[in-house]
Amino acid sequence: MGPFDRGLLLLYSLIFSFFLVLMFLVYARWQPSVYLMGQILAPEQRSWLLGVAAALFIAGLRLIYASLKPRRRPDKLALVEDNPLGQVRIAVTAVENLVSKVVAAFPGVKEVHPKVVPEPEGIAIKVKLTTSPSLNIPEVSQEIQKQVKDKVLEVTGISVNSIKVMVENIITTKPRVE
């Protein structure tokens, strides 16, 4: 939940809780509210209304707490080495940049969108490509998988469990006529 949504939820919870407090004042027979509610609800419905209002008030307090509690971000680091002096970690974005560089070096590859997912024993890589029609996609995909696996292991020391290559689009470039 982003900061705007959290603020909106906090505001909603505060306003909703304020109105529920007013409902409790009606039940406590605060004169201005008793007259208004007497006109709206029959007396046999008031105790049921108190139960609902109490449950909603508790839910409002829970929403206030949830909106103020800082969100824990998922760990975006892959473990490289755990030694007696401590851990060595590398950011997922660093591995994604490395994959982009390796794949973009292939002739005919126009765009590269890698995604790296940390796993317990290494990482999984998904690469989305836009290519030119001159490529033999099965051969190039296998070569991409091999070179990415080798380069990531060589540079980072992280074992690559799987590499999925997906060709999203094949772009033909036409020369502009002026």
C-alpha positions as a Markdown table, in Angstrom:
| # | Residue | x | y | z |
|---|---|---|---|---|
| 1 | Met | 0.0 | 0.0 | 0.0 |
| 2 | Gly | 1.5 | 3.3 | -1.1 |
| 3 | Pro | 1.7 | 6.5 | 1.1 |
| 4 | Phe | -1.4 | 8.0 | -0.5 |
| 5 | Asp | -3.5 | 4.9 | 0.1 |
| 6 | Arg | -2.3 | 4.6 | 3.6 |
| 7 | Gly | -3.2 | 8.2 | 4.3 |
| 8 | Leu | -6.6 | 7.8 | 2.7 |
| 9 | Leu | -7.2 | 4.7 | 4.8 |
| 10 | Leu | -6.2 | 6.5 | 8.0 |
| 11 | Leu | -8.5 | 9.4 | 7.2 |
| 12 | Tyr | -11.4 | 7.0 | 6.4 |
| 13 | Ser | -10.8 | 5.1 | 9.6 |
| 14 | Leu | -10.7 | 8.2 | 11.8 |
| 15 | Ile | -13.9 | 9.6 | 10.3 |
| 16 | Phe | -15.7 | 6.2 | 10.4 |
| 17 | Ser | -14.6 | 5.8 | 14.1 |
| 18 | Phe | -15.9 | 9.3 | 14.9 |
| 19 | Phe | -19.3 | 8.4 | 13.5 |
| 20 | Leu | -19.3 | 5.2 | 15.5 |
| 21 | Val | -18.6 | 7.1 | 18.7 |
| 22 | Leu | -21.6 | 9.2 | 17.9 |
| 23 | Met | -23.6 | 6.0 | 17.5 |
| 24 | Phe | -22.5 | 5.0 | 21.0 |
| 25 | Leu | -23.7 | 8.4 | 22.3 |
| 26 | Val | -27.1 | 7.6 | 20.8 |
| 27 | Tyr | -27.1 | 4.4 | 22.7 |
| 28 | Ala | -26.1 | 6.2 | 25.9 |
| 29 | Arg | -29.1 | 8.4 | 25.4 |
| 30 | Trp | -27.4 | 11.7 | 24.5 |
| 31 | Gln | -30.5 | 13.8 | 24.0 |
| 32 | Pro | -29.9 | 15.4 | 20.5 |
| 33 | Ser | -29.0 | 12.0 | 19.0 |
| 34 | Val | -31.7 | 10.0 | 20.9 |
| 35 | Tyr | -34.4 | 12.1 | 19.3 |
| 36 | Leu | -32.9 | 11.7 | 15.8 |
| 37 | Met | -32.5 | 7.9 | 16.2 |
| 38 | Gly | -35.9 | 7.5 | 17.7 |
| 39 | Gln | -37.3 | 8.9 | 14.5 |
| 40 | Ile | -35.3 | 6.5 | 12.4 |
| 41 | Leu | -35.0 | 3.1 | 14.2 |
| 42 | Ala | -37.5 | 1.1 | 16.3 |
| 43 | Pro | -36.5 | 0.4 | 19.9 |
| 44 | Glu | -36.0 | -3.4 | 19.4 |
| 45 | Gln | -33.3 | -2.7 | 16.8 |
| 46 | Arg | -31.1 | -0.6 | 19.0 |
| 47 | Ser | -29.3 | -3.5 | 20.8 |
| 48 | Trp | -28.5 | -5.2 | 17.5 |
| 49 | Leu | -27.2 | -1.8 | 16.3 |
| 50 | Leu | -24.9 | -1.5 | 19.3 |
| 51 | Gly | -23.3 | -4.9 | 18.6 |
| 52 | Val | -22.7 | -4.0 | 14.9 |
| 53 | Ala | -21.4 | -0.5 | 16.0 |
| 54 | Ala | -19.0 | -2.1 | 18.5 |
| 55 | Ala | -17.7 | -4.6 | 15.9 |
| 56 | Leu | -17.2 | -1.8 | 13.4 |
| 57 | Phe | -15.5 | 0.4 | 16.0 |
| 58 | Ile | -13.0 | -2.4 | 16.7 |
| 59 | Ala | -12.5 | -2.9 | 13.0 |
| 60 | Gly | -11.8 | 0.8 | 12.6 |
| 61 | Leu | -9.2 | 0.7 | 15.4 |
| 62 | Arg | -7.5 | -2.2 | 13.6 |
| 63 | Leu | -7.5 | -0.3 | 10.3 |
| 64 | Ile | -5.9 | 2.7 | 12.0 |
| 65 | Tyr | -3.2 | 0.5 | 13.5 |
| 66 | Ala | -2.6 | -1.1 | 10.1 |
| 67 | Ser | -2.3 | 2.2 | 8.3 |
| 68 | Leu | 0.3 | 3.5 | 10.9 |
| 69 | Lys | 2.3 | 0.3 | 11.0 |
| 70 | Pro | 5.3 | 0.4 | 8.6 |
| 71 | Arg | 5.2 | -2.1 | 5.8 |
| 72 | Arg | 8.0 | -4.6 | 5.7 |
| 73 | Arg | 9.5 | -4.7 | 2.3 |
| 74 | Pro | 10.5 | -8.1 | 0.8 |
| 75 | Asp | 14.2 | -8.9 | 0.7 |
| 76 | Lys | 15.5 | -7.8 | -2.7 |
| 77 | Leu | 18.9 | -9.4 | -2.1 |
| 78 | Ala | 20.3 | -12.7 | -3.2 |
| 79 | Leu | 22.8 | -14.5 | -0.9 |
| 80 | Val | 26.2 | -14.9 | -2.5 |
| 81 | Glu | 28.3 | -16.1 | 0.4 |
| 82 | Asp | 27.9 | -16.8 | 4.1 |
| 83 | Asn | 31.3 | -16.8 | 5.9 |
| 84 | Pro | 32.5 | -16.4 | 9.5 |
| 85 | Leu | 32.9 | -12.7 | 9.0 |
| 86 | Gly | 29.4 | -12.2 | 7.7 |
| 87 | Gln | 27.3 | -12.4 | 4.6 |
| 88 | Val | 27.9 | -11.1 | 1.1 |
| 89 | Arg | 24.8 | -10.1 | -0.7 |
| 90 | Ile | 24.1 | -8.6 | -4.1 |
| 91 | Ala | 21.0 | -6.6 | -5.1 |
| 92 | Val | 18.6 | -8.2 | -7.5 |
| 93 | Thr | 18.7 | -5.0 | -9.7 |
| 94 | Ala | 22.5 | -5.5 | -10.0 |
| 95 | Val | 22.0 | -9.0 | -11.4 |
| 96 | Glu | 19.2 | -7.7 | -13.7 |
| 97 | Asn | 21.6 | -5.1 | -15.1 |
| 98 | Leu | 24.2 | -7.7 | -15.7 |
| 99 | Val | 21.7 | -10.0 | -17.5 |
| 100 | Ser | 20.6 | -7.0 | -19.6 |
| 101 | Lys | 24.1 | -6.2 | -20.6 |
| 102 | Val | 24.8 | -9.9 | -21.6 |
| 103 | Val | 21.6 | -10.3 | -23.6 |
| 104 | Ala | 21.8 | -6.9 | -25.3 |
| 105 | Ala | 25.2 | -7.8 | -26.8 |
| 106 | Phe | 23.5 | -10.4 | -29.0 |
| 107 | Pro | 23.0 | -9.2 | -32.6 |
| 108 | Gly | 19.3 | -8.8 | -33.4 |
| 109 | Val | 18.1 | -8.3 | -29.8 |
| 110 | Lys | 16.4 | -4.9 | -29.7 |
| 111 | Glu | 15.0 | -4.7 | -26.1 |
| 112 | Val | 15.7 | -6.7 | -23.0 |
| 113 | His | 13.5 | -6.9 | -19.8 |
| 114 | Pro | 15.0 | -9.2 | -17.2 |
| 115 | Lys | 13.5 | -10.3 | -13.9 |
| 116 | Val | 15.5 | -12.0 | -11.3 |
| 117 | Val | 13.8 | -14.0 | -8.5 |
| 118 | Pro | 15.8 | -15.1 | -5.5 |
| 119 | Glu | 15.4 | -18.7 | -4.5 |
| 120 | Pro | 16.7 | -20.7 | -1.6 |
| 121 | Glu | 19.6 | -22.2 | -3.6 |
| 122 | Gly | 20.3 | -19.5 | -6.2 |
| 123 | Ile | 18.2 | -17.5 | -8.5 |
| 124 | Ala | 15.7 | -17.9 | -11.3 |
| 125 | Ile | 15.8 | -15.5 | -14.3 |
| 126 | Lys | 13.1 | -14.5 | -16.7 |
| 127 | Val | 14.1 | -12.6 | -19.8 |
| 128 | Lys | 11.6 | -10.9 | -22.1 |
| 129 | Leu | 13.0 | -9.9 | -25.5 |
| 130 | Thr | 12.1 | -8.0 | -28.6 |
| 131 | Thr | 14.1 | -9.2 | -31.6 |
| 132 | Ser | 14.5 | -8.7 | -35.3 |
| 133 | Pro | 13.1 | -11.3 | -37.7 |
| 134 | Ser | 16.6 | -12.3 | -38.8 |
| 135 | Leu | 17.2 | -14.3 | -35.7 |
| 136 | Asn | 16.9 | -18.1 | -35.3 |
| 137 | Ile | 15.0 | -17.8 | -32.0 |
| 138 | Pro | 15.5 | -21.3 | -30.7 |
| 139 | Glu | 19.3 | -21.2 | -31.3 |
| 140 | Val | 19.7 | -17.7 | -29.9 |
| 141 | Ser | 17.5 | -18.5 | -26.9 |
| 142 | Gln | 19.7 | -21.5 | -26.0 |
| 143 | Glu | 22.9 | -19.4 | -26.4 |
| 144 | Ile | 21.4 | -16.6 | -24.3 |
| 145 | Gln | 20.6 | -19.1 | -21.5 |
| 146 | Lys | 24.1 | -20.5 | -21.6 |
| 147 | Gln | 25.9 | -17.2 | -21.7 |
| 148 | Val | 23.7 | -15.6 | -19.0 |
| 149 | Lys | 24.1 | -18.6 | -16.7 |
| 150 | Asp | 27.9 | -18.6 | -17.2 |
| 151 | Lys | 28.3 | -14.8 | -16.8 |
| 152 | Val | 26.1 | -14.6 | -13.7 |
| 153 | Leu | 28.0 | -17.4 | -12.0 |
| 154 | Glu | 31.4 | -15.9 | -13.0 |
| 155 | Val | 30.6 | -12.4 | -11.8 |
| 156 | Thr | 28.4 | -12.9 | -8.8 |
| 157 | Gly | 29.1 | -16.5 | -7.7 |
| 158 | Ile | 25.3 | -17.1 | -7.6 |
| 159 | Ser | 24.0 | -20.4 | -9.1 |
| 160 | Val | 21.3 | -19.9 | -11.7 |
| 161 | Asn | 18.5 | -22.5 | -11.2 |
| 162 | Ser | 16.5 | -21.6 | -14.3 |
| 163 | Ile | 16.4 | -19.1 | -17.2 |
| 164 | Lys | 13.2 | -18.6 | -19.1 |
| 165 | Val | 13.4 | -16.7 | -22.4 |
| 166 | Met | 10.3 | -15.2 | -23.8 |
| 167 | Val | 10.2 | -13.3 | -27.1 |
| 168 | Glu | 7.5 | -10.7 | -26.7 |
| 169 | Asn | 7.7 | -9.1 | -30.1 |
| 170 | Ile | 9.6 | -9.3 | -33.4 |
| 171 | Ile | 10.2 | -5.9 | -34.8 |
| 172 | Thr | 11.0 | -5.1 | -38.4 |
| 173 | Thr | 12.6 | -1.8 | -39.0 |
| 174 | Lys | 11.6 | 0.0 | -42.1 |
| 175 | Pro | 13.8 | 2.8 | -43.5 |
| 176 | Arg | 12.3 | 6.2 | -43.5 |
| 177 | Val | 11.7 | 7.8 | -46.8 |
| 178 | Glu | 12.3 | 11.5 | -46.9 |
